[in-house]
Amino acid sequence: MRGKILIVTRSTGIGAAAARLAADRGARVVIATGDPESGWELARQAGAEVWVGDLTPPDSAGSVLAQCVSKFGRKVTGGIW
């Protein structure tokens, strides 16, 4: 996974496990979550970025992708949803 950029939705349960696994394997991870407390804690643990907001509106995906491009300078080619 080295060199990949992954977006993981949710900062608890399977989402948290996926973020940790991806980060451990060298991926750059953005955690998209509606829960700021667990999101920032997971980001700290995994060395990841975090996007906090409501994921239900259609334009939220664009906001998450914009953060990825801003931080990493390229578009995300895949993700864990």
BALUM-981214 format. One line per 10 residues: their letters; for each residue x, y, z of N, C-alpha, C, CB. Coordinates in pm, 1 decimal. Atoms other than C-alpha are relative to their C-alpha. Glycine has a CB too. Layout:
# residues N
a	X:Y:Z:X:Y:Z:X:Y:Z:X:Y:Z | ...
# end
This chain:
# residues 81
mrgkilivtr	80.5:-118.7:0.0:0.0:0.0:0.0:85.6:126.2:0.0:-92.0:-0.8:118.4 | -90.0:-115.1:-3.9:304.7:223.2:13.3:-24.9:90.9:-119.0:146.3:-45.6:2.2 | 20.9:-97.5:104.9:247.6:540.3:-182.1:-145.0:22.1:-38.8:75.0:-40.5:-118.2 | 142.3:-15.7:30.3:-129.9:498.1:-201.0:-61.9:100.4:96.9:-74.1:-136.7:7.8 | 78.3:-89.0:-84.2:-377.0:749.3:-64.3:-138.0:-62.4:14.2:-7.8:145.7:-59.9 | 129.6:63.2:-25.3:-684.3:600.8:98.2:-88.8:89.9:83.7:18.4:-134.7:69.7 | 100.7:-66.7:-81.7:-998.7:760.1:227.9:-76.2:-109.2:72.8:-96.4:90.4:-86.7 | 72.7:96.4:-82.4:-1152.6:566.9:513.6:-114.4:74.5:67.3:94.1:-68.8:106.1 | 113.0:-63.1:-67.0:-1501.5:656.0:628.2:-25.1:-70.8:132.2:-126.9:-3.2:-89.1 | 22.0:44.2:-137.5:-1575.4:619.1:998.1:132.8:-7.2:74.3:-71.0:-137.2:2.9
stgigaaaar	-120.8:-1.2:-82.1:-1327.1:647.4:1279.6:-9.9:-97.9:116.1:26.3:140.1:52.7 | 14.1:104.6:-100.7:-1444.0:351.7:1485.8:-21.0:-132.6:-72.2:-118.5:30.6:98.2 | 29.5:132.0:55.7:-1485.5:-21.8:1431.4:85.9:-36.4:-119.7:-143.4:-6.9:-39.2 | -71.1:45.6:119.5:-1393.6:-153.1:1086.7:76.1:114.8:-66.3:-98.2:-62.4:-99.7 | -68.6:-115.5:57.1:-1307.5:197.1:963.5:131.5:28.0:70.5:-88.9:122.4:6.8 | -121.7:-22.9:-77.9:-1054.8:243.4:1244.0:103.6:-108.7:-28.2:-32.6:4.6:150.5 | -91.5:110.2:28.3:-904.6:-99.9:1182.3:61.6:14.9:-139.5:-73.4:-135.1:11.9 | -49.9:-19.0:136.9:-874.4:-28.0:808.5:100.8:113.9:-5.8:-116.3:27.8:-96.7 | -92.7:-114.1:-1.1:-709.1:309.5:874.7:134.5:-39.4:60.3:-60.4:117.9:78.8 | -124.9:43.0:-64.3:-453.4:156.4:1110.3:78.8:-95.8:-89.2:-29.9:-67.1:134.8
laadrgarvv	-66.3:97.2:86.7:-376.3:-133.1:874.8:63.3:68.4:-120.4:-99.3:-106.6:-46.5 | -52.0:-70.5:117.1:-336.0:93.9:573.3:121.0:85.5:37.4:-109.6:87.8:-63.0 | -111.9:-84.0:-43.9:-112.9:336.6:765.0:121.9:-85.2:35.0:-41.3:85.5:121.2 | -110.5:90.3:-34.7:96.9:49.1:902.5:70.8:-53.5:-124.3:-51.7:-116.6:84.1 | -57.3:52.7:124.6:151.1:-67.8:543.8:48.6:109.4:-94.3:-102.0:-85.2:-71.4 | -62.2:-107.5:76.1:270.4:271.9:424.6:-91.9:90.3:-79.5:94.9:-57.3:-90.5 | 92.9:-86.9:72.7:-43.8:429.3:282.9:-15.3:132.5:74.1:-138.2:-68.9:-17.3 | 40.5:-127.2:-59.6:-133.7:790.5:341.9:-152.0:-6.9:11.2:48.5:126.2:-86.6 | 141.0:23.9:-30.8:-476.0:792.2:502.5:-69.6:130.0:36.4:-14.0:-101.2:114.2 | 90.4:-106.4:-42.8:-756.3:1044.5:527.7:-121.6:-67.6:61.7:-40.7:95.0:-120.0
iatgdpesgw	114.7:54.4:-71.0:-1020.5:955.9:784.2:-113.6:101.3:-13.4:34.0:-29.5:151.3 | 117.7:-86.0:14.8:-1358.8:1103.3:693.1:-104.3:-46.8:100.1:-56.7:-3.3:-147.0 | 87.4:41.7:-109.4:-1585.5:1101.1:995.1:-88.8:113.8:46.7:82.3:-52.5:116.4 | 88.0:-96.8:-63.4:-1872.5:1275.2:1163.3:26.3:12.6:149.5:-144.0:-38.2:-23.4 | -30.8:2.5:-143.1:-1720.2:1208.4:1507.1:138.4:60.0:23.4:-7.1:-145.1:55.7 | -130.3:-63.6:-13.6:-1444.4:1460.7:1579.1:89.1:-61.8:107.5:-19.0:144.2:29.6 | -81.7:53.7:-108.6:-1331.0:1303.7:1906.4:74.7:-126.5:-43.1:-87.7:-30.0:121.8 | -67.0:123.9:41.0:-1262.3:954.6:1770.5:82.8:21.9:-126.7:-103.5:-111.9:-23.1 | -74.4:-27.4:122.4:-1149.1:1095.8:1435.0:138.6:55.5:27.3:-76.6:96.2:-86.2 | -130.7:-59.4:-30.2:-871.6:1312.1:1578.1:88.5:-96.9:78.4:-17.8:130.2:79.1
elarqagaev	-79.1:98.5:-75.4:-763.5:1038.6:1820.2:56.8:-105.7:-93.6:-86.1:-67.0:109.7 | -47.7:99.7:96.5:-740.4:781.9:1540.3:106.2:60.1:-91.6:-117.3:-54.8:-83.7 | -98.7:-65.7:86.2:-556.5:1029.5:1318.0:134.2:12.1:72.6:-50.4:139.8:-43.7 | -123.4:-8.8:-78.2:-303.1:1085.0:1596.1:68.8:-136.3:9.2:-29.7:54.0:141.0 | -55.7:134.4:-14.2:-256.6:711.2:1647.0:58.8:-52.3:-130.8:-107.0:-95.4:49.6 | -37.9:58.2:129.4:-227.5:627.5:1276.6:87.7:92.5:-84.0:-124.2:-35.5:-78.1 | -75.9:-94.4:80.4:-41.1:936.8:1157.9:-76.9:39.9:-125.0:134.6:-59.2:-38.1 | 88.5:-26.1:113.8:-336.3:1016.7:931.7:-52.6:143.0:3.7:-117.2:-99.4:-0.8 | 74.0:-125.3:8.2:-525.0:1324.0:818.8:-143.6:-30.0:39.7:8.1:63.4:-143.9 | 140.6:20.9:-34.2:-883.3:1377.1:929.9:-85.6:108.6:-63.8:-19.8:-1.3:153.3
wvgdltppds	103.0:-90.7:50.4:-1187.2:1535.9:767.6:-120.5:-25.3:86.8:-31.8:-22.1:-154.4 | 115.1:15.5:-88.4:-1472.8:1599.3:1008.2:-117.7:75.2:-60.3:31.5:51.6:144.0 | 120.0:-63.2:51.8:-1820.7:1669.0:881.6:-109.4:-101.3:-23.4:30.3:74.0:-128.0 | 115.1:83.6:31.7:-2154.6:1532.9:776.7:24.6:-65.1:-136.2:-133.0:83.5:0.0 | -29.9:72.2:124.1:-2093.7:1264.9:512.5:-123.0:-29.0:-84.7:68.8:-129.1:32.1 | 120.3:34.3:74.9:-2455.6:1240.2:399.3:-31.1:91.7:-118.5:-115.2:0.3:92.0 | 28.2:-82.7:117.7:-2481.9:1543.9:165.4:87.2:-40.5:-119.1:22.1:148.2:33.0 | -77.0:39.2:118.9:-2372.0:1470.8:-193.0:131.1:77.6:-17.1:-84.9:19.0:-123.0 | -121.6:-78.8:20.4:-2115.5:1752.4:-189.3:109.8:-28.9:102.4:-33.8:146.2:3.9 | -103.1:30.4:-99.5:-1931.1:1610.8:112.9:116.0:-77.4:-61.8:-59.9:-79.8:115.9
agsvlaqcvs	-107.9:75.2:66.0:-1733.7:1371.2:-111.2:97.8:95.3:-67.1:-57.6:-98.7:-104.0 | -86.2:-98.7:64.9:-1601.4:1668.1:-307.0:88.1:72.3:99.9:-83.4:100.4:-76.6 | -77.5:-66.4:-104.1:-1489.6:1833.4:14.7:113.5:-89.7:50.8:-91.5:40.4:116.0 | -103.2:94.7:-43.2:-1302.5:1520.4:126.9:109.6:-10.7:-106.2:-62.1:-139.4:27.9 | -98.2:9.5:108.6:-1134.5:1488.5:-213.8:83.7:127.2:-11.3:-70.7:-27.6:-133.1 | -74.2:-126.4:4.7:-1039.5:1857.2:-209.9:107.7:3.4:108.6:-96.2:119.8:16.6 | -101.0:5.1:-105.6:-861.8:1802.3:122.7:114.9:-91.9:-40.2:-62.4:-47.5:132.5 | -105.0:92.6:45.8:-673.7:1505.8:-25.1:92.1:67.6:-101.0:-62.6:-126.2:-62.5 | -79.5:-66.7:102.8:-560.1:1706.8:-326.5:83.7:110.6:62.9:-90.7:57.2:-111.3 | -72.0:-107.7:-67.6:-463.4:1999.6:-104.0:118.7:-53.8:79.7:-94.5:77.1:92.4
kfgrkvtggi	-104.2:57.0:-86.2:-261.1:1780.0:132.7:104.3:-78.7:-78.7:-63.0:-90.1:104.5 | -90.2:92.5:66.5:-112.9:1525.6:-106.7:34.7:38.3:-143.1:-59.5:-134.9:0.6 | -34.6:-52.3:130.9:-114.3:1715.2:-435.9:-42.3:-83.7:-119.1:142.6:18.5:-5.9 | 49.8:80.1:112.0:-290.9:1454.6:-646.4:-133.6:-61.0:36.8:100.9:-110.4:-38.8 | 129.9:60.0:-25.4:-622.5:1285.0:-684.2:14.5:-139.7:58.0:-82.1:-4.7:-127.8 | 5.9:133.0:-57.8:-711.0:975.1:-490.9:-46.2:-96.7:-107.7:-94.5:-4.1:123.6 | 37.7:97.0:102.6:-726.8:668.4:-711.5:-82.9:-115.2:54.7:123.2:-54.4:-66.4 | 77.6:107.9:-59.9:-898.2:435.1:-468.1:-30.2:34.5:143.3:74.2:-134.1:-9.0 | 31.6:-29.1:-138.5:-1042.2:419.6:-124.2:-73.2:-114.8:65.2:-82.1:125.6:9.9 | 76.2:97.1:-77.3:-1206.7:218.5:144.6:-126.5:72.4:43.0:82.1:-56.4:124.2
w	126.2:-68.0:-28.5:-1572.8:311.9:170.6:-91.4:-88.6:79.2:-68.3:43.6:-128.0
# end
